[in-house]
Amino acid sequence: MENYALNEMQLSALSEIGNIGAGSAATALSGILSDKVTLSVPELQIIDVGGMAKILGGPENEVAGILVNMRNDVEGMLLFLLERDFVNLMSGVLLEKGIEDFSEISEIDLSAMAEIGNILAGSYVSAISTLTGLDIRLSTPEIAVDMVGAILGYPAAQFGEMGDRLLFIEENFFSGQNRIKSHLLIMPKPDSLDRILKHMGVPEWEA
């Protein structure tokens, strides 16, 4: 199960998951954030893990990472990578105080970000379940603030099992005149990805 080549139908299926998940996330977050933050249509692409650090400003760029594991019918991970501007905005809306630098982040800020990650993860997993009928359970989110290279290190150790093509979703969040981005990697194990596509009526991967 290596060296997958995605065809147009498979890409379309994964895009559908992303679009439905993003819509669900926007609805869930709007209530919590009192409609102070809106989301745009997500940008989706299939990416090699080697390109992730570059997209996120280099391996030494500091970010907040939220990792959620998927279990049961689908196994794998969801990894949210949030830059300082995102954490600053969400802390400002939720806690009425922003952060100028990650050195200022508190346990309360981390807890709030973990809850945001939990909501976003639930939205995307719900989209997969709705489209496939598969039962997917989520672990409690784990959150850390570190350099991009360090945060990608843990899932990178699993890529031998998961393959090197990941669903990368970038969303724009708007608050007033501000626009910030969130980055999400959906990383199902290869057999789980096959199961997702099969239940969506999509042909198997091409070698």
Buried (B, 14 or more C-beta within 10 A) or exposed (E): EEEBEBEEEBBEBBBBBBBBBBBBBBEBBBEBBEEBBEBBEBEBBBBEBEEBBEBBEEBEBBBBBBBBBBEEBBBBBBBBBBBBBBBBBBBBBBBEEBBEEBEBBEEEBBBBBBBBBBBBBBBBBBBBBEBBEBEBEBBEBBBEBBBBBBBBEBBBEEBEEBBBBBBBBBBBBBBEEEEBBBBBBBBBBBEBBBBBBEBBEBEEBEE
